[in-house]
Amino acid sequence: MFFLGVTGGAVLFARPPAQSGGLPDVDPHKAVGSKSAPISMEIFSDFQCPACRQFYLNNYRQLMDNYVNTGKVYLVERDFPLTIHAYSTVAARYARAAAQIGKFEVVQDALFQNQAKWDQSGDIDGTVAGVLTAAEMNKVRTLAKSPAIEAAIEKDKTLGRQYAVNQTPSTYIHYKGQTYPVAGVVSYDVLHQFLDQLLAQR
């Protein structure tokens, strides 16, 4: 068992039973890095969640630069819109639709950077339109209404419930058949120390 520290709440990496095989129901449009990377990370997130915004702003770019782009981590983004947030499911639909046309990262960034604005207004369409071309936006609007997008979000939510996700963000780090969950926000310094600790076991 590993204890990483506390950031706004208890953060504990535990050692549950080993998983077998690869990760289930991965949308390749919402996964980055090499599937053969030694570590896989799943992040269950809600675009309207302030803690998810904090996790994204503090960790995402450094994770990408230092672990994903260097072949150390395969990162999978999971949707887990919470019922307490009025617009989070709509935001998830738009982001997943954007992912289908290769625009997930730019839309993800726009949603988190402008969360305070659309959290009040509900203007997710306008927020996303600000970073896409008119043609791209038309595609996103159509895709966001499709049953396939809804089904994909539901698959992530079902998987999250199987993992016992009860808050966002919830991160699951898989390494050598073991899974290490972390609930809530953890600092990048703590996260990278843990990842390096796992990689040192190779």
C-alpha positions, 0 to 999 in steps of 0.5 A: 500500500502506498500513501501519497499525501493529502490535498484537500482530502485523504488521498490513498493509493491502495492495492486492490486485486490484480486486473487481467487483460487490457482496459475495457471500452477504451475510446481511441479518440479519448486515449493518448500515448502508447498502448504498450506504455508500462503504466496505464492511467484512467481519469474519471472526470466531470467538466463542471467539477471545480476539482477536475478543473484544478486537476487538469490545470495543475497536472495535465500538461506536465503529465502529457509532456513528461509521461505520455509523450515519452512512452511511459503512460497510456492515458485514458479519459473517462466521462463521469458527469455527476447528477449534482451538475446541471450541465456536465452531461451536455459538456461530456457530449460535446467533448466526446463529439469533438474527440470524434473529429480529433478536437478533444484536447482543444475542447477539453481545454476550453471547457475547463478554462471557461468553466466559471462562465458556462457553469452559470450560463449553461452556454456550452455550445458557445464555449466550444464554438469559440475554439472550433471552425464553423464546419467543425462545430456543425459536425460536433453539434450533430455528433453530440446528439447521437445515441452512440455518444450517449451510449459511450458516456453511459459505458464510462459511468457504468465502469466508474460504478464498477470501480466504486467511483464516488467523486471526481476526479478519480484516477486509476493507475494500472501497473504490472497487474495492479491497480492503484486508485486515487480519489480527488485532487493530488499535486503533480509533485506527488503524482510524478513521485509515485509514477517514478516509484512504480517505473523504478520497479521495472 
